């Protein structure tokens, strides 16, 4: 079976790569607003309900997004977090 070479990218745009590169700036933007306090409220709610670990599941770009926020979530909520 012959592959159609028109479907292979050999130059920009690589949309997933661009999205991954935007994550640090997006996190910074989120922390400037109400998002930080919202995350802390979620952490307080989790602790009140006895939730002591957050496991974030993802594949592809959603996995990389989970990796990007796991330490941030843990820092803000004091709840053990893991991206898988």
C-alpha positions in Angstrom: 0.0 0.0 0.0 1.5 3.3 -1.1 1.5 6.1 1.5 0.4 9.6 0.4 3.4 11.8 1.1 1.2 14.9 1.2 0.0 13.9 4.6 3.5 14.0 6.2 4.6 17.3 7.6 8.2 18.3 6.9 7.9 21.9 8.1 5.9 24.2 10.2 3.1 24.4 11.4 3.4 21.7 14.1 0.3 22.5 16.1 0.9 20.2 19.0 4.4 21.4 19.4 3.2 25.0 19.4 0.5 24.2 22.0 3.1 22.5 24.3 5.3 25.6 24.0 2.5 27.8 25.2 1.9 25.9 28.4 4.3 27.9 30.7 2.8 31.2 29.6 -0.7 30.0 30.0 0.0 28.8 33.5 1.5 32.3 34.3 -1.6 33.9 32.9 -3.8 31.7 35.0 -2.0 32.5 38.2 -2.4 36.2 37.7 -6.1 35.9 37.9 -8.6 34.1 40.1 -7.4 30.7 39.0 -4.9 30.4 41.8 -7.5 30.9 44.5 -9.9 28.6 42.7 -7.2 25.8 42.7 -6.7 26.4 46.4 -10.4 26.1 47.1 -10.5 22.9 45.2 -7.6 21.6 47.4 -9.5 22.6 50.5 -12.6 20.8 49.3 -10.6 17.7 48.4 -9.0 17.6 51.9 -12.4 18.1 53.6 -13.6 15.1 51.6 -10.6 13.0 52.5 -9.1 13.0 49.0 -5.3 12.9 49.5 -4.1 12.2 46.0 -5.0 13.5 42.5 -4.1 11.3 39.5 -4.4 13.1 36.1 -4.7 10.8 33.1 -3.9 11.8 29.6 -2.6 10.8 26.3 -0.7 12.9 23.9 -1.1 16.6 24.5 -3.4 16.1 27.4 -0.7 14.1 29.1 1.8 16.9 28.6 -0.7 19.4 30.0 -1.1 17.2 33.1 2.6 17.0 33.5 2.8 20.8 33.2 0.3 21.3 36.1 1.0 18.4 38.4 3.7 20.2 40.5 1.7 23.4 40.4 -1.4 21.7 41.7 0.5 19.9 44.4 2.3 23.2 45.5 -1.0 25.1 45.7 -3.1 22.4 47.4 -0.6 20.3 49.3 -2.3 17.3 47.8 0.0 14.6 46.2 -0.5 14.8 42.4 0.6 12.6 39.5 0.3 12.7 35.8 0.0 9.4 34.0 
